[in-house]
Amino acid sequence: MGENASFWESLIYAHPTCVNWKPEAEGSIYHLASILFVVGFMGGSGFFGLLYVYSLLGLGFLCASVWAWLDVCAADIFSWNFILFVICFIQFIYVTYQVRSVSFEKEFQELYSALFQPLGISLRVYRKIVLCCNSEVVTLEKEHCYAMQGKTPIDKLSLLISGRIRVTVDGEFLHYIFPLQFLDSPEWDSLRPTEEGIFQVTLTAETDCQYVAWRRKKLYLLFAKHRFISRLFSVLIGSDIADKLYALNDRVHIGKGFRYDIRLPNFYHVSVAETSRVQSTEKILSSSSRQKNVKYTARPSHKWLISLRLY
């Protein structure tokens, strides 16, 4: 303990204490360096956050070097600040090169701004997603089919960039697919990685369309390497399926005023207006007209399961 105490005492009291403080303040270059340090350490994350931090810190160390050279005349202070300036400058050049190397075509840049950037996905992660689809945008002409019912195998996952796709089953219209929606999210979600299947619906382009396609096996390899990307696509596909189901919910009718509610698959619901409530309920049931909502327990038919694209 005595040796440790003597060490700390020598470290603290070995140097003479400051008795006479300088009455004048340091020069403006020193204060400018301090301001740059404060503002620089307030930077954020990501590529542009790093550019912000390294640029301001580099300028701060440069000002500190000038201050040490002109005012203090201390070679060691100048050397350390100048070395730190060089390190910040090299880091700034490196990050700038990375930002320039992560450049995309117009369609992929718009896709990033509209879908991935709001989710906080970095350009580095987005680049891996783009490379997985070979940075290729596929064009689908008007009235051409993306998939045909009972014929087209499910071997990819596609995201619509522009245009509109019509979904039909047995010639019956189901719903539209709009930009920033997946073309085959229900089919993708219905199969395991080792399973194979074919489309149960027909997807036809109503206008000239553009979409991005990821091959199934290649995308699963990407998921295996990067779990974050796997969770990202899981969220996007789940949200897309929910949007499609809710779009179908207002279209599914079975006649006699009944409406099939996909959120409660074991029940058919009917909401009858006050003026015709008695007549409608007498036709459906021979019960009292006091009921406002009539529920029947019934299983959805296989046809409706196909039309909902859940199989």
N, C-alpha and C positions, 0 to 999 in steps of 0.2 A: 504493500500500500504506500509505503514511503517513497519508493521509486516512482510509482505512478503519480503521486502528488508532486514530486519534484519536477516530473516531466511537464505536467500541466502548468505548474508555476513558472517554469522556464519558458513555456510557450506563450503564456499570457504576459508575464512581467519582464521578459527578457528585453523587450523593446521599450524605449522611453515613451511615456504617455504624452499626448498632445497638450501642451500648455498654452501655446499661443496659436489660436486659430486664424486662418487667413481672413481678413475683413472683407476682401473683395470676392465676388462669385467667379466661378469658372467662365470661360468664354462661351459664346453662343454655339460653337460647334459641339461642345460637350453636352449641352442641354438638348440640342437637336438629336444627337445620338440617343440620349435617354428617351426622348419622345418616340423615336422610331422603334426602340426596343419595346416600349409599352404597347404601341399600336400593333407591332408585329406579333407579339404573343397573344393577341386577341383574334388571330386567324382561325378559320374553321378546318374541316377535313376535306378529303377528296383532292383531285388534281389541282383545281383552282385554289383551294385553301392552302395547299402546299406552295403554290406559286406566290400567293400573297405573303405567307410567312417568310419564305426564303428571300424574297425581294426586299422586304422591309428590314429583316434582320441583317441582310448583307449590307444595306445602306447604313444601318446603325453601326455595324463594325467598321465600315469604311470611315465614317465620321469620327469614331473613337480612335482609329489609327491616325487620322489627320491631327486630332487633338493631342495625342501622345507625341507626335513628331514635332508639332509646332509649339505647343504650350508647355507640356511636361518635360519634353526632351528626354524621354525614357525609352531606351531601345527595347527592353523586355516588354513593356506595355504595348509599344507599337507592334512588335513582332507577333504577340499573341492575337491582338485584334486583327492584324492583317491576315494571319493564317485562318482565323475564323471567317473573315470576309471571303477568302478564296474558297473555303469549303462551302459556304452558302451559295456562292456564284456557281460552283460546279453542280450542286444539287439543283439549282434553278434551271440550268441548262439541261440536266438529265430529265427533270419533270416536264420541261417544255417539249423535249423530244418524245416523251411518252404520250403527251397530249396530241402532238401532231401525228404520231404513228397510229393512234386510235381514231381514225377517221372513217366515215361511212358514206355510202351513197345517200342521195336525197331521201329515198323511200325509207331506208333504215334510220336515218337521222330523225325523220318525222315520227316514225314508230317509237323511237326512244323517247322523244319529247312528249308524246301523247300517252304512252302506256307505262314505260319502265321508269322514266325519270321521276314521276310523281310518287313512285313507290320507294324512292331512295336507292335505286340500283346504280352502281358505279359504272363508268364507261369500261373499266377493265372486265367486270363480270358480263356486261352486255356484249362485249367483243367475243367472249367465248360462246355466247348464245348465237351470235350472228355467224361465227365460223362453223358452228355445228350444222347450219343450213347452207353452207358453202357460199354465203353472201349472195344468194341468188333470189331474185324476185320472179315468180312465175306469172305469166299472163294467161287469162282464160277469156276467150272471146264470147260474145253474146250468144245465148242459146246453146252453148256447149256444156257438157256435163262434167262436173268434177267427180261424181260418183254415181253409179247406177245400182238400183235396188237388186240385191241378190247376185251381183256380178263382181263389183269392185272390191278387192281385198282391203282390209284395214292395215295399212303398212306405213302410215305417216300421220303426222299431226300438223295441221295447217291453220294459219291465222290470216284472216282477210284484211287487206290493207285498203283497198278501194273497190267500189262497185257494190252489187247486191246479189245475193244467192237465194234462190227459191228452193224450199225443201218440200218434197211431196212423197207420198206413199200410196202405191196403187193408183196413181194419177190424182189423188186427193191432196189439196194444198194444206200444209201444216203451218209454216211460218217462214219468215225471211231471216237471212243472216246479213248483218250489217258490218261495216268496217270496225276493226279492233275486236271482232268476235272470232272464236275458233270455228272452223268448218265442221270438225268432227270430234268435238270434245266428248259427247256422250259415247261415241264408239270407242274412243281412247280409254275412257274411264271404265267401260264395261269389260275390258279384257285385261288379263294379267300379262306380265312381260313375256311369258312363255306361250301364251295362247295366240291363236289366230282366228280371224273372223272375217265376215263380209258385211257390207253395208245393207241395212234393212230399209233405207230410204234413198231417194234420188235427189241429188243436189245439182241444180241447173243455174247457170249464170243468166240473170235477167238483163244485166248490162255488161260491158267490158270490165273485167275484174282483174285485180292483182292480189296475189297472196304469197306468203312465205311458208315453206314446207320443211319440216324436220323429219327425216327418216326415223322410223320407230327404233330400230336397233341402235343407231348412232346416238339418238337422244337418250336412250336408257344408259348407254356408256357414259354420256356426259353427266347424267344423274348420279351414277355410281362414283364418279370422281369428285363431284361437287354437290354435297348434300344441300347447300343453300339454294342452288339452282333447282334442285328437285322440289324443295318446299315451295319455292316461288311458283313453279308451274302448277303444283298441286293447288295452290290458292287461286291462281288465275283460271284453271280449268274448272274448279268447283264453283267459282263465281259465274263463269260463263254458262255452266249447266243450269244454275239457279235462274239466271236471266232468261234462258230459253224456256224453262218450265213455267215461269210466271207469265211469259208471253203466250204460252199455250193455254194457260188456265182460263183466260177470257174467251177462248175459241171453242172449248170442248163442251158441247151440248149433246144431250141424248134424247131430246124431244120431250113434249108434254111439260115444258117449263123447268125441267131438271137441268142442273149444271153439275158437272163432275169437278170436284175440287181436288187437285193433285196433292195438296198439303195434307189431306185426310183421305188416303186411298181406299178406306173401307166404307165410305159413306157417299151417297148421292144427296145433294142438297137442292132444295127448291125454295125460292123466295117469292111469295105471291103477293101482289098488290092488294090493298084493302078493298078495292071495288070488286075484284074478281076472286077474292080469296075463297068464298063459300063454294062457288061453282067449280073452281079448280080442285079443291080438296075433295069434293063429292065425287069427281071423276076418278081421282086417284085412290081415295079411300072412302069408305062409307062412315067415316067418323065425324066428330063435331067440327064445325068451322072455326073453333076457337084457336086452332093451331096456326101459327104463323110460319113456322119452318118445319117441314116434314122430312124425316130422315129414314132411309131404308138401308139396311145392311146388305151390301152386295160387293162382290169381287169385281174389279175392273176386268173387262174382257181382254183377250190376247191381242185383239186388234188395237185397242186403246194403248196397251203397253208398247206396241210397235210404233204407234203414232206419237207417243211420248218419247220414243227413242231410248227406252230403258228396257233392256232385255238381258 
